[in-house]
Amino acid sequence: GDTLGLALRYLKVEKLRSGQLQPILAALAGKSVLFISPTGSGKSLCFQLPALISPKKSIVISPLKALMSDQVSGLLNRDFPATFLNSDLPQEERETRLELISQNKMKLVYIAPERLEARKHRKAEQEILFNSKPEYLIVDEAHCIVKWGDAFRPQYAQIGAAKKNMGSPPVLAFTATAGQKTRNQILENLNIKDAKVFVEGVDRPNIALARFRSHSDEKKINLIQKLF
């Protein structure tokens, strides 16, 4: 409790939002977690806090370079030791970051799923990333793993195998939306069927759908004008 409070103060978080505490406590207890919660609801804090408290680094799988760059910038602005690795980095910069990671100077390391592929030229990098079993393997946008989904990323299929190479750390998976079928597929593909599943605020009372039928074009135009 004291450690969690200190971490919250360090991150300048006054209080947790509804639904954040239980996933955080499950992660701190060493459980795998699947957290389904709308965009903008504070899912990131649910892995940032456990990662900050943990003695070792955690790996974050993120699908977009721009997203990981923005998240790392935001973390660094709060003095949170985080970095990312992607193909846009010059070799020297990438080597500097890997050296810091190998010295356990980073709490969160963001990588694209492509960097999990077993390639000869990535062997040294992967040894550093997977060395000394990461505290958590964090999977952002976890619905990308679902083969029948619109957002399917084939590279996400590598995560299950990479998890074993990392020593099978607890997985913290996050997505904004996932029906029962999608949830089951995520849990199966990540081999975390024993994960604690949390669903928060998927029913959005602030969003409503209204239907208006009009045979008059003039009435339609008037209504559209009023909406804007």
Secondary structure, 3 states (H helix, E strand, C coil): CHHHHHHHHHCCCCCCCCCCHHHHHHHHCCCCEEEECCCCCCCCHHHHHHHHHCCCCEEEECCCHHHHHHHHHHHHHCCCCEEEECCCCCHHHHHHHHHHHHCCCCCEEEECHHHHCCCHHHHHHHHHHHCCCCCCEEECCHHHHCCCCCCCCHHHHHHHHHHHHCCCCCEEEEECCCCHHHHHHHHHHCCCCCCEEEECCCCCCCCCCCCCCCCCHHHHHHHHHHHC
